[in-house]
Amino acid sequence: MARTYFLYIHLDDYLAQWFIHDHGGKHPVHLTRGSIESGILESFLEMQPDDVPQQIEANNPGAVIIAIPDFKSKDITSYNYLPKYAEDLLVATIRNRFDVELWTSLHKFSSLFKRQDELIYAFMCKHGIEVNEKNWNAIAKRYQRKRRSYRSACRMKKMRKKKKNLPDFKG
């Protein structure tokens, strides 16, 4: 039987819970074949440098454990190290995917509901995120930032359209 290799990444609680739930709810996480996270690992896994100790669970308390999937292009017995820049890319990708999921799930209802807290609680329940104040505040803050950015872009679009439709009074 083939040996399983693991990666350990540190995510905020709500993000870790969402990520685990999104990939089937099992711990360690087994990435979905064809997922962007799997593609990142396939592209950036390297051979373990001699001067870097092998990652183990004891050295990474609270980390999300990811089982490295088998790739046709790389033998994971040799290629099982993720450099810091690639780990940062993986975390940023997970965070971006969360933001997209959050926005697409909540934005369509934002004009119908005055209270965003109910929407956020429903999102948390649906996506396997523990309902507590810390998680709710973090998610609400991310949603508010996206909402503010979206509204700003809409205002700029309207202003450009108005400016474009104004007559030119050059003499």
Backbone as JSON Lines, residues from 0, in Angstrom:
{"i":0,"aa":"M","n":[0.84,-1.19,0.0],"ca":[0.0,0.0,0.0],"c":[0.88,1.25,0.0]}
{"i":1,"aa":"A","n":[0.48,2.24,-0.8],"ca":[1.27,3.46,-0.94],"c":[1.19,4.31,0.32]}
{"i":2,"aa":"R","n":[2.29,4.95,0.63],"ca":[2.35,5.83,1.79],"c":[1.66,7.15,1.46]}
{"i":3,"aa":"T","n":[0.95,7.73,2.42],"ca":[0.3,9.01,2.22],"c":[1.17,10.11,2.81]}
{"i":4,"aa":"Y","n":[1.31,11.18,2.06],"ca":[2.08,12.34,2.51],"c":[1.1,13.48,2.78]}
{"i":5,"aa":"F","n":[1.47,14.33,3.72],"ca":[0.58,15.4,4.13],"c":[1.26,16.76,4.08]}
{"i":6,"aa":"L","n":[0.44,17.79,3.87],"ca":[0.86,19.18,4.0],"c":[0.08,19.78,5.15]}
{"i":7,"aa":"Y","n":[0.65,20.77,5.79],"ca":[0.0,21.43,6.92],"c":[-0.05,22.92,6.62]}
{"i":8,"aa":"I","n":[-1.27,23.46,6.55],"ca":[-1.41,24.9,6.31],"c":[-2.23,25.52,7.43]}
{"i":9,"aa":"H","n":[-1.93,26.76,7.72],"ca":[-2.62,27.46,8.79],"c":[-3.62,28.43,8.19]}
{"i":10,"aa":"L","n":[-4.88,28.25,8.58],"ca":[-5.98,29.1,8.12],"c":[-6.75,29.6,9.32]}
{"i":11,"aa":"D","n":[-7.45,30.73,9.15],"ca":[-8.37,31.19,10.19],"c":[-9.42,30.11,10.4]}
{"i":12,"aa":"D","n":[-10.0,30.06,11.6],"ca":[-10.94,28.99,11.94],"c":[-12.07,28.85,10.93]}
{"i":13,"aa":"Y","n":[-12.75,29.96,10.62],"ca":[-13.89,29.9,9.71],"c":[-13.46,29.42,8.33]}
{"i":14,"aa":"L","n":[-12.28,29.84,7.88],"ca":[-11.79,29.46,6.56],"c":[-11.4,27.98,6.53]}
{"i":15,"aa":"A","n":[-10.79,27.51,7.6],"ca":[-10.43,26.09,7.69],"c":[-11.69,25.22,7.68]}
{"i":16,"aa":"Q","n":[-12.69,25.61,8.44],"ca":[-13.94,24.84,8.5],"c":[-14.63,24.83,7.14]}
{"i":17,"aa":"W","n":[-14.65,25.97,6.47],"ca":[-15.25,26.04,5.14],"c":[-14.5,25.16,4.15]}
{"i":18,"aa":"F","n":[-13.16,25.25,4.17],"ca":[-12.31,24.5,3.25],"c":[-12.5,22.99,3.45]}
{"i":19,"aa":"I","n":[-12.51,22.56,4.68],"ca":[-12.7,21.13,4.97],"c":[-14.08,20.69,4.49]}
{"i":20,"aa":"H","n":[-15.11,21.47,4.78],"ca":[-16.47,21.15,4.35],"c":[-16.57,21.12,2.82]}
{"i":21,"aa":"D","n":[-15.92,22.06,2.16],"ca":[-15.97,22.17,0.7],"c":[-15.33,20.96,0.02]}
{"i":22,"aa":"H","n":[-14.37,20.34,0.66],"ca":[-13.7,19.17,0.09],"c":[-14.17,17.87,0.72]}
{"i":23,"aa":"G","n":[-15.4,17.83,1.17],"ca":[-15.99,16.57,1.61],"c":[-16.14,16.4,3.1]}
{"i":24,"aa":"G","n":[-15.6,17.29,3.9],"ca":[-15.78,17.24,5.34],"c":[-14.9,16.27,6.09]}
{"i":25,"aa":"K","n":[-13.96,15.65,5.41],"ca":[-13.07,14.69,6.08],"c":[-11.79,15.39,6.51]}
{"i":26,"aa":"H","n":[-11.23,14.87,7.6],"ca":[-9.96,15.39,8.1],"c":[-9.0,14.22,8.21]}
{"i":27,"aa":"P","n":[-7.91,14.12,7.53],"ca":[-7.3,15.13,6.69],"c":[-8.1,15.36,5.41]}
{"i":28,"aa":"V","n":[-7.89,16.54,4.83],"ca":[-8.6,16.94,3.62],"c":[-8.04,16.17,2.43]}
{"i":29,"aa":"H","n":[-8.94,15.59,1.66],"ca":[-8.58,14.95,0.4],"c":[-9.11,15.86,-0.7]}
{"i":30,"aa":"L","n":[-8.2,16.51,-1.41],"ca":[-8.6,17.5,-2.4],"c":[-9.4,16.87,-3.53]}
{"i":31,"aa":"T","n":[-10.36,17.63,-4.02],"ca":[-11.17,17.2,-5.15],"c":[-10.29,17.21,-6.4]}
{"i":32,"aa":"R","n":[-10.36,16.13,-7.16],"ca":[-9.56,16.04,-8.39],"c":[-9.99,17.17,-9.33]}
{"i":33,"aa":"G","n":[-9.01,17.87,-9.87],"ca":[-9.29,18.97,-10.78],"c":[-9.51,20.31,-10.1]}
{"i":34,"aa":"S","n":[-9.47,20.34,-8.77],"ca":[-9.66,21.59,-8.05],"c":[-8.44,22.49,-8.25]}
{"i":35,"aa":"I","n":[-8.64,23.77,-8.06],"ca":[-7.53,24.72,-8.21],"c":[-6.43,24.42,-7.19]}
{"i":36,"aa":"E","n":[-6.82,24.01,-5.98],"ca":[-5.82,23.68,-4.95],"c":[-4.97,22.49,-5.39]}
{"i":37,"aa":"S","n":[-5.61,21.51,-5.99],"ca":[-4.88,20.35,-6.49],"c":[-3.92,20.75,-7.6]}
{"i":38,"aa":"G","n":[-4.37,21.65,-8.46],"ca":[-3.51,22.16,-9.54],"c":[-2.31,22.91,-9.01]}
{"i":39,"aa":"I","n":[-2.51,23.68,-7.96],"ca":[-1.39,24.41,-7.34],"c":[-0.37,23.42,-6.8]}
{"i":40,"aa":"L","n":[-0.84,22.39,-6.11],"ca":[0.1,21.4,-5.58],"c":[0.86,20.7,-6.7]}
{"i":41,"aa":"E","n":[0.15,20.33,-7.74],"ca":[0.81,19.64,-8.86],"c":[1.88,20.53,-9.49]}
{"i":42,"aa":"S","n":[1.59,21.8,-9.59],"ca":[2.55,22.72,-10.22],"c":[3.75,23.07,-9.34]}
{"i":43,"aa":"F","n":[3.53,23.18,-8.03],"ca":[4.56,23.77,-7.18],"c":[5.21,22.81,-6.17]}
{"i":44,"aa":"L","n":[4.75,21.59,-6.06],"ca":[5.44,20.66,-5.15],"c":[6.87,20.44,-5.62]}
{"i":45,"aa":"E","n":[7.78,20.41,-4.66],"ca":[9.2,20.21,-4.96],"c":[9.75,19.08,-4.1]}
{"i":46,"aa":"M","n":[10.98,18.74,-4.39],"ca":[11.66,17.76,-3.56],"c":[12.01,18.43,-2.23]}
{"i":47,"aa":"Q","n":[11.97,17.66,-1.17],"ca":[12.27,18.17,0.17],"c":[13.72,18.63,0.25]}
{"i":48,"aa":"P","n":[13.95,19.92,0.55],"ca":[15.35,20.38,0.71],"c":[16.01,19.71,1.92]}
{"i":49,"aa":"D","n":[17.3,19.5,1.83],"ca":[18.03,18.83,2.92],"c":[18.04,19.65,4.2]}
{"i":50,"aa":"D","n":[18.03,20.99,4.07],"ca":[18.14,21.85,5.24],"c":[16.79,22.2,5.88]}
{"i":51,"aa":"V","n":[15.69,21.65,5.34],"ca":[14.35,21.92,5.89],"c":[13.8,20.62,6.46]}
{"i":52,"aa":"P","n":[13.42,20.63,7.75],"ca":[12.89,19.4,8.34],"c":[11.52,19.04,7.76]}
{"i":53,"aa":"Q","n":[11.24,17.76,7.7],"ca":[9.95,17.26,7.21],"c":[8.83,17.76,8.13]}
{"i":54,"aa":"Q","n":[7.74,18.22,7.55],"ca":[6.61,18.67,8.36],"c":[5.92,17.47,9.0]}
{"i":55,"aa":"I","n":[5.57,17.65,10.27],"ca":[4.79,16.62,10.96],"c":[3.68,17.31,11.76]}
{"i":56,"aa":"E","n":[2.66,16.56,12.09],"ca":[1.5,17.13,12.77],"c":[1.88,17.75,14.12]}
{"i":57,"aa":"A","n":[2.8,17.14,14.84],"ca":[3.19,17.64,16.16],"c":[3.78,19.04,16.09]}
{"i":58,"aa":"N","n":[4.43,19.37,14.97],"ca":[5.03,20.71,14.81],"c":[4.04,21.74,14.27]}
{"i":59,"aa":"N","n":[2.82,21.3,13.96],"ca":[1.83,22.18,13.34],"c":[0.48,22.09,14.04]}
{"i":60,"aa":"P","n":[0.41,22.44,15.33],"ca":[-0.88,22.34,16.02],"c":[-1.89,23.33,15.43]}
{"i":61,"aa":"G","n":[-3.1,22.86,15.23],"ca":[-4.16,23.7,14.7],"c":[-4.13,23.87,13.2]}
{"i":62,"aa":"A","n":[-3.2,23.23,12.53],"ca":[-3.1,23.37,11.08],"c":[-4.11,22.45,10.39]}
{"i":63,"aa":"V","n":[-4.51,22.85,9.19],"ca":[-5.35,21.99,8.35],"c":[-4.41,21.0,7.67]}
{"i":64,"aa":"I","n":[-4.76,19.73,7.78],"ca":[-3.93,18.68,7.19],"c":[-4.5,18.33,5.83]}
{"i":65,"aa":"I","n":[-3.66,18.39,4.81],"ca":[-4.07,18.06,3.44],"c":[-3.28,16.85,2.98]}
{"i":66,"aa":"A","n":[-4.0,15.82,2.56],"ca":[-3.35,14.65,1.98],"c":[-2.91,15.01,0.56]}
{"i":67,"aa":"I","n":[-1.65,14.83,0.27],"ca":[-1.15,15.15,-1.06],"c":[-1.69,14.09,-2.03]}
{"i":68,"aa":"P","n":[-2.42,14.54,-3.05],"ca":[-2.97,13.56,-4.0],"c":[-1.88,13.01,-4.91]}
{"i":69,"aa":"D","n":[-2.15,11.84,-5.5],"ca":[-1.22,11.26,-6.47],"c":[-1.36,12.02,-7.79]}
{"i":70,"aa":"F","n":[-0.23,12.32,-8.39],"ca":[-0.22,13.0,-9.68],"c":[0.52,12.14,-10.69]}
{"i":71,"aa":"K","n":[0.05,12.16,-11.92],"ca":[0.74,11.42,-12.98],"c":[2.09,12.04,-13.29]}
{"i":72,"aa":"S","n":[2.15,13.38,-13.15],"ca":[3.37,14.09,-13.54],"c":[4.44,14.12,-12.45]}
{"i":73,"aa":"K","n":[4.06,13.81,-11.2],"ca":[5.03,13.89,-10.1],"c":[4.84,12.72,-9.15]}
{"i":74,"aa":"D","n":[5.96,12.15,-8.75],"ca":[5.94,11.08,-7.76],"c":[5.97,11.73,-6.38]}
{"i":75,"aa":"I","n":[4.89,11.58,-5.6],"ca":[4.81,12.28,-4.32],"c":[5.76,11.71,-3.26]}
{"i":76,"aa":"T","n":[6.36,10.56,-3.52],"ca":[7.37,10.08,-2.57],"c":[8.6,10.98,-2.63]}
{"i":77,"aa":"S","n":[8.84,11.61,-3.78],"ca":[9.96,12.54,-3.91],"c":[9.51,14.0,-3.82]}
{"i":78,"aa":"Y","n":[8.38,14.3,-4.45],"ca":[7.87,15.67,-4.52],"c":[6.76,15.85,-3.49]}
{"i":79,"aa":"N","n":[7.14,16.19,-2.28],"ca":[6.15,16.33,-1.2],"c":[6.4,17.55,-0.33]}
{"i":80,"aa":"Y","n":[7.14,18.51,-0.86],"ca":[7.46,19.75,-0.13],"c":[6.85,20.93,-0.88]}
{"i":81,"aa":"L","n":[6.12,21.77,-0.14],"ca":[5.54,22.97,-0.72],"c":[6.29,24.18,-0.19]}
{"i":82,"aa":"P","n":[7.03,24.9,-1.07],"ca":[7.78,26.07,-0.61],"c":[6.85,27.15,-0.07]}
{"i":83,"aa":"K","n":[7.4,28.07,0.69],"ca":[6.62,29.12,1.35],"c":[5.81,29.94,0.36]}
{"i":84,"aa":"Y","n":[6.41,30.33,-0.78],"ca":[5.68,31.14,-1.76],"c":[4.48,30.39,-2.32]}
{"i":85,"aa":"A","n":[4.6,29.07,-2.49],"ca":[3.5,28.27,-3.01],"c":[2.43,28.05,-1.93]}
{"i":86,"aa":"E","n":[2.87,27.93,-0.68],"ca":[1.91,27.82,0.42],"c":[1.1,29.11,0.54]}
{"i":87,"aa":"D","n":[1.77,30.25,0.4],"ca":[1.08,31.53,0.42],"c":[0.07,31.63,-0.73]}
{"i":88,"aa":"L","n":[0.46,31.14,-1.89],"ca":[-0.45,31.12,-3.05],"c":[-1.65,30.22,-2.77]}
{"i":89,"aa":"L","n":[-1.41,29.08,-2.16],"ca":[-2.5,28.15,-1.83],"c":[-3.48,28.79,-0.85]}
{"i":90,"aa":"V","n":[-2.97,29.42,0.19],"ca":[-3.82,30.08,1.19],"c":[-4.6,31.23,0.54]}
{"i":91,"aa":"A","n":[-3.94,32.02,-0.31],"ca":[-4.63,33.12,-1.0],"c":[-5.73,32.6,-1.91]}
{"i":92,"aa":"T","n":[-5.48,31.49,-2.57],"ca":[-6.48,30.89,-3.45],"c":[-7.68,30.4,-2.65]}
{"i":93,"aa":"I","n":[-7.44,29.77,-1.52],"ca":[-8.53,29.31,-0.66],"c":[-9.34,30.51,-0.18]}
{"i":94,"aa":"R","n":[-8.65,31.55,0.23],"ca":[-9.33,32.77,0.71],"c":[-10.16,33.41,-0.42]}
{"i":95,"aa":"N","n":[-9.61,33.47,-1.62],"ca":[-10.33,34.04,-2.76],"c":[-11.55,33.2,-3.12]}
{"i":96,"aa":"R","n":[-11.4,31.89,-3.1],"ca":[-12.55,31.02,-3.38],"c":[-13.64,31.21,-2.33]}
{"i":97,"aa":"F","n":[-13.23,31.37,-1.08],"ca":[-14.21,31.63,-0.02],"c":[-14.94,32.94,-0.3]}
{"i":98,"aa":"D","n":[-14.21,33.99,-0.64],"ca":[-14.83,35.29,-0.92],"c":[-15.83,35.2,-2.07]}
{"i":99,"aa":"V","n":[-15.48,34.47,-3.12],"ca":[-16.39,34.31,-4.25],"c":[-17.64,33.56,-3.82]}
{"i":100,"aa":"E","n":[-17.47,32.49,-3.07],"ca":[-18.61,31.7,-2.58],"c":[-19.49,32.55,-1.67]}
{"i":101,"aa":"L","n":[-18.88,33.3,-0.78],"ca":[-19.61,34.18,0.13],"c":[-20.41,35.21,-0.65]}
{"i":102,"aa":"W","n":[-19.76,35.86,-1.61],"ca":[-20.42,36.91,-2.38],"c":[-21.57,36.34,-3.21]}
{"i":103,"aa":"T","n":[-21.33,35.26,-3.92],"ca":[-22.38,34.71,-4.78],"c":[-23.54,34.16,-3.97]}
{"i":104,"aa":"S","n":[-23.26,33.67,-2.78],"ca":[-24.34,33.14,-1.94],"c":[-25.17,34.24,-1.3]}
{"i":105,"aa":"L","n":[-24.54,35.33,-0.9],"ca":[-25.25,36.36,-0.12],"c":[-25.71,37.56,-0.93]}
{"i":106,"aa":"H","n":[-24.99,37.92,-1.97],"ca":[-25.3,39.17,-2.68],"c":[-26.7,39.17,-3.29]}
{"i":107,"aa":"K","n":[-27.12,38.04,-3.83],"ca":[-28.42,38.01,-4.49],"c":[-29.58,38.25,-3.53]}
{"i":108,"aa":"F","n":[-29.34,38.05,-2.23],"ca":[-30.4,38.25,-1.25],"c":[-30.27,39.58,-0.49]}
{"i":109,"aa":"S","n":[-29.18,40.28,-0.68],"ca":[-28.92,41.47,0.14],"c":[-29.97,42.56,-0.04]}
{"i":110,"aa":"S","n":[-30.57,42.66,-1.23],"ca":[-31.59,43.69,-1.44],"c":[-32.94,43.28,-0.82]}
{"i":111,"aa":"L","n":[-33.12,42.01,-0.54],"ca":[-34.38,41.54,0.04],"c":[-34.4,41.58,1.55]}
{"i":112,"aa":"F","n":[-33.22,41.4,2.15],"ca":[-33.12,41.34,3.6],"c":[-32.43,42.58,4.13]}
{"i":113,"aa":"K","n":[-33.04,43.2,5.1],"ca":[-32.4,44.35,5.75],"c":[-31.31,43.9,6.71]}
{"i":114,"aa":"R","n":[-31.51,42.73,7.32],"ca":[-30.56,42.24,8.31],"c":[-29.6,41.23,7.69]}
{"i":115,"aa":"Q","n":[-28.34,41.63,7.61],"ca":[-27.32,40.76,7.03],"c":[-26.93,39.63,7.97]}
{"i":116,"aa":"D","n":[-27.17,39.8,9.27],"ca":[-26.75,38.77,10.23],"c":[-27.44,37.44,9.97]}
{"i":117,"aa":"E","n":[-28.71,37.47,9.59],"ca":[-29.43,36.23,9.32],"c":[-28.86,35.51,8.09]}
{"i":118,"aa":"L","n":[-28.51,36.29,7.08],"ca":[-27.91,35.7,5.88],"c":[-26.56,35.06,6.21]}
{"i":119,"aa":"I","n":[-25.77,35.74,7.01],"ca":[-24.45,35.22,7.34],"c":[-24.56,33.96,8.19]}
{"i":120,"aa":"Y","n":[-25.49,33.94,9.15],"ca":[-25.7,32.72,9.95],"c":[-26.14,31.56,9.06]}
{"i":121,"aa":"A","n":[-27.02,31.81,8.1],"ca":[-27.46,30.76,7.18],"c":[-26.29,30.26,6.34]}
{"i":122,"aa":"F","n":[-25.46,31.17,5.87],"ca":[-24.27,30.8,5.09],"c":[-23.36,29.9,5.93]}
{"i":123,"aa":"M","n":[-23.15,30.29,7.18],"ca":[-22.27,29.52,8.05],"c":[-22.8,28.1,8.25]}
{"i":124,"aa":"C","n":[-24.08,27.97,8.5],"ca":[-24.68,26.65,8.71],"c":[-24.56,25.79,7.44]}
{"i":125,"aa":"K","n":[-24.84,26.39,6.29],"ca":[-24.81,25.65,5.03],"c":[-23.41,25.16,4.68]}
{"i":126,"aa":"H","n":[-22.39,25.91,5.08],"ca":[-21.03,25.6,4.67],"c":[-20.16,25.01,5.77]}
{"i":127,"aa":"G","n":[-20.78,24.46,6.8],"ca":[-20.04,23.74,7.83],"c":[-19.17,24.59,8.71]}
{"i":128,"aa":"I","n":[-19.52,25.85,8.88],"ca":[-18.73,26.76,9.71],"c":[-19.4,26.86,11.08]}
{"i":129,"aa":"E","n":[-18.63,26.63,12.12],"ca":[-19.15,26.7,13.49],"c":[-19.73,28.09,13.74]}
{"i":130,"aa":"V","n":[-20.97,28.1,14.26],"ca":[-21.64,29.37,14.54],"c":[-21.16,29.89,15.89]}
{"i":131,"aa":"N","n":[-20.31,30.9,15.82],"ca":[-19.87,31.6,17.03],"c":[-19.56,33.04,16.65]}
{"i":132,"aa":"E","n":[-19.38,33.87,17.64],"ca":[-19.21,35.3,17.41],"c":[-17.94,35.61,16.62]}
{"i":133,"aa":"K","n":[-16.85,34.92,16.93],"ca":[-15.58,35.17,16.25],"c":[-15.7,34.88,14.75]}
{"i":134,"aa":"N","n":[-16.27,33.73,14.41],"ca":[-16.44,33.38,13.0],"c":[-17.4,34.35,12.31]}
{"i":135,"aa":"W","n":[-18.51,34.67,12.98],"ca":[-19.5,35.56,12.39],"c":[-18.88,36.92,12.1]}
{"i":136,"aa":"N","n":[-18.14,37.47,13.05],"ca":[-17.52,38.78,12.86],"c":[-16.53,38.79,11.69]}
{"i":137,"aa":"A","n":[-15.74,37.74,11.59],"ca":[-14.75,37.65,10.51],"c":[-15.45,37.57,9.15]}
{"i":138,"aa":"I","n":[-16.48,36.77,9.07],"ca":[-17.21,36.61,7.8],"c":[-17.96,37.89,7.46]}
{"i":139,"aa":"A","n":[-18.59,38.5,8.45],"ca":[-19.32,39.76,8.22],"c":[-18.38,40.84,7.71]}
{"i":140,"aa":"K","n":[-17.18,40.91,8.27],"ca":[-16.21,41.91,7.85],"c":[-15.79,41.67,6.4]}
{"i":141,"aa":"R","n":[-15.54,40.42,6.03],"ca":[-15.16,40.1,4.65],"c":[-16.29,40.46,3.69]}
{"i":142,"aa":"Y","n":[-17.53,40.13,4.08],"ca":[-18.67,40.43,3.23],"c":[-18.86,41.94,3.07]}
{"i":143,"aa":"Q","n":[-18.72,42.67,4.16],"ca":[-18.87,44.13,4.1],"c":[-17.83,44.75,3.17]}
{"i":144,"aa":"R","n":[-16.61,44.25,3.21],"ca":[-15.56,44.77,2.32],"c":[-15.91,44.53,0.86]}
{"i":145,"aa":"K","n":[-16.39,43.34,0.57],"ca":[-16.78,43.01,-0.81],"c":[-17.96,43.86,-1.25]}
{"i":146,"aa":"R","n":[-18.9,44.04,-0.35],"ca":[-20.09,44.83,-0.66],"c":[-19.72,46.29,-0.91]}
{"i":147,"aa":"R","n":[-18.85,46.84,-0.09],"ca":[-18.39,48.22,-0.26],"c":[-17.66,48.38,-1.59]}
{"i":148,"aa":"S","n":[-16.82,47.42,-1.92],"ca":[-16.08,47.45,-3.17],"c":[-17.03,47.37,-4.37]}
{"i":149,"aa":"Y","n":[-18.02,46.52,-4.28],"ca":[-19.01,46.37,-5.35],"c":[-19.8,47.65,-5.54]}
{"i":150,"aa":"R","n":[-20.26,48.25,-4.45],"ca":[-21.04,49.49,-4.53],"c":[-20.19,50.63,-5.1]}
{"i":151,"aa":"S","n":[-18.95,50.68,-4.71],"ca":[-18.05,51.71,-5.23],"c":[-17.88,51.55,-6.74]}
{"i":152,"aa":"A","n":[-17.71,50.33,-7.17],"ca":[-17.56,50.07,-8.61],"c":[-18.83,50.46,-9.36]}
{"i":153,"aa":"C","n":[-19.98,50.19,-8.79],"ca":[-21.25,50.57,-9.41],"c":[-21.37,52.08,-9.52]}
{"i":154,"aa":"R","n":[-20.99,52.8,-8.47],"ca":[-21.04,54.26,-8.5],"c":[-20.11,54.82,-9.58]}
{"i":155,"aa":"M","n":[-18.91,54.26,-9.66],"ca":[-17.96,54.72,-10.67],"c":[-18.5,54.46,-12.08]}
{"i":156,"aa":"K","n":[-19.13,53.35,-12.27],"ca":[-19.7,53.0,-13.57],"c":[-20.79,54.0,-13.96]}
{"i":157,"aa":"K","n":[-21.64,54.35,-12.99],"ca":[-22.7,55.34,-13.24],"c":[-22.1,56.7,-13.58]}
{"i":158,"aa":"M","n":[-21.06,57.11,-12.83],"ca":[-20.43,58.41,-13.07],"c":[-19.81,58.46,-14.47]}
{"i":159,"aa":"R","n":[-19.16,57.41,-14.88],"ca":[-18.55,57.37,-16.21],"c":[-19.61,57.45,-17.29]}
{"i":160,"aa":"K","n":[-20.72,56.75,-17.06],"ca":[-21.81,56.76,-18.03],"c":[-22.41,58.16,-18.15]}
{"i":161,"aa":"K","n":[-22.62,58.83,-17.01],"ca":[-23.15,60.2,-17.02],"c":[-22.18,61.12,-17.73]}
{"i":162,"aa":"K","n":[-20.9,60.98,-17.42],"ca":[-19.88,61.84,-18.01],"c":[-19.82,61.65,-19.52]}
{"i":163,"aa":"K","n":[-20.01,60.44,-19.95],"ca":[-19.96,60.1,-21.36],"c":[-21.15,60.72,-22.1]}
{"i":164,"aa":"N","n":[-22.3,60.81,-21.44],"ca":[-23.51,61.32,-22.06],"c":[-23.65,62.84,-21.99]}
{"i":165,"aa":"L","n":[-22.77,63.51,-21.28],"ca":[-22.83,64.97,-21.21],"c":[-22.37,65.58,-22.53]}
{"i":166,"aa":"P","n":[-23.04,66.67,-22.96],"ca":[-22.6,67.32,-24.21],"c":[-21.25,68.02,-24.0]}
{"i":167,"aa":"D","n":[-20.51,68.1,-25.06],"ca":[-19.2,68.74,-25.03],"c":[-19.38,70.21,-25.42]}
{"i":168,"aa":"F","n":[-19.04,71.14,-24.53],"ca":[-19.27,72.56,-24.77],"c":[-18.0,73.29,-25.2]}
{"i":169,"aa":"K","n":[-17.19,72.66,-25.94],"ca":[-15.97,73.33,-26.41],"c":[-16.34,74.29,-27.53]}
{"i":170,"aa":"G","n":[-15.73,75.44,-27.51],"ca":[-16.04,76.51,-28.45],"c":[-15.31,76.4,-29.68]}
